[in-house]
Every structure is written in C-alpha cells, then in structure tokens.
Amino acid sequence: MLDRLPFGILICMRESTTTVRLSRSTRDSLRHLADDDGVTLDDEIIRLVRSERQRRIGQALSESEPDTEEQTWIEIGAEAVRNDAGR
C-alpha cells in the first residue's frame, strides 16, 4: 500500500510530526478530553495550548494598569457597548 501513496505525503508526515512522552494517566486524561470534544489528540493539544496562552495574556493584563491611551480606547469601547445596548 505504501508504494501507492504519493511521495509527498510520507515526506510531509515525517517532517511535521514528533513524539511526546506522557505518563499513561496524562495520555488517558488527554484522550478523554479529546473524545468529549470530538477532536483528535493533536487538535485537543492545540486547543489547550491556545487556552493557556489566552489565560496568561489575561493574567498579565489584569496585573497592570492601562496607560492613558489604553484607557481612552477602553472608554470608547464601553461607550459603543452602551450605545448598542440601548437599541
């Protein structure tokens, strides 16, 4: 069967994958999350990494005070929300 596959598929797979060592319990937990979400393990890892990045950005933002320009944009956004809520 491999001799019938396009050559590029094998090269692409070899270059774009890797192995990650996990404990069985971590693997099983990850598999459970992926199954619940109806996605592959790769997609679940991508989702979890993105979520963690967003959490860290949110934490960093919550720990700092906005400067004057940022405060102006916050006020503009808040005003837009108030205007939309009144419709």
N, C-alpha and C positions, 0 to 999 in steps of 0.2 A: 504494500500500500504506500509506503513512504516514497517509493520510486515514482509514484504517480502524482505526488504533491508538487506544486510549483516550488522551485528552488528558493524563492524569496521568503516564503512562509517559514521555512526552517531557519534561515539566517535571522529573520526578524524576531522569531521567538527566542533564539539563543541570545540575542543582544538586548532584549527588553525584559527579561525575567531574571530573578535571583532567588536564592533560598534564604529563608529566615528561620532561625532555630527558636522554637517556642516550647514551653512546657505543655504537656498534654492538656492540663486543665485550662491554660490560656487558649490553646487552639480550640478546645471544645467550647469555651465561652464565646470566642470569636465566631465560630461556626454557628452557634445558637443565635447570636445577634444577626448574622448574615441571613440565616434561614428566616428569622422573624421579619426581616426587611425585604426578603425575596431577592437578594442580590448575591453576587459572588463574594468570596473572601477578599479578593482584590478591591472590589467596589466598597466593601464594608470598611476596609482599612483606609481607603481614600476618604470616605465619609468621616471616620473617626479623627483622622489627621486634620481635616478641614475644620471640624468642630473644635478641636483643641487649639488650633491657630486662632479661631474666632474668639474663644474663651480668653486666650492670652491677650489679644488686642483689646477686648472689653475690659479686662482687669487693668491693663496699662492705662487705658483712657479714664477709668474710674478713679485711678490714683493720682491724676494730675488735674490741675485747674486749667480751664480753657483761657487762652490769651484773648486780647481784645477783639482781634479779627474772628477768631473762632466763636466767641460769644455773640458777635454780630450775626454770623451765619446760623447759630442756634436760635436766635430771636427771630430771624427771617423764616426759618423752618417752622417754628412754633406758631408764628402768625399765619403761615399758609395752612397749617393744620386747623387752627381755629376758624379760619375762613371757610375751609372745606366742610368742617363740622356744622357750620351754620346753614348749609344748603339744604 
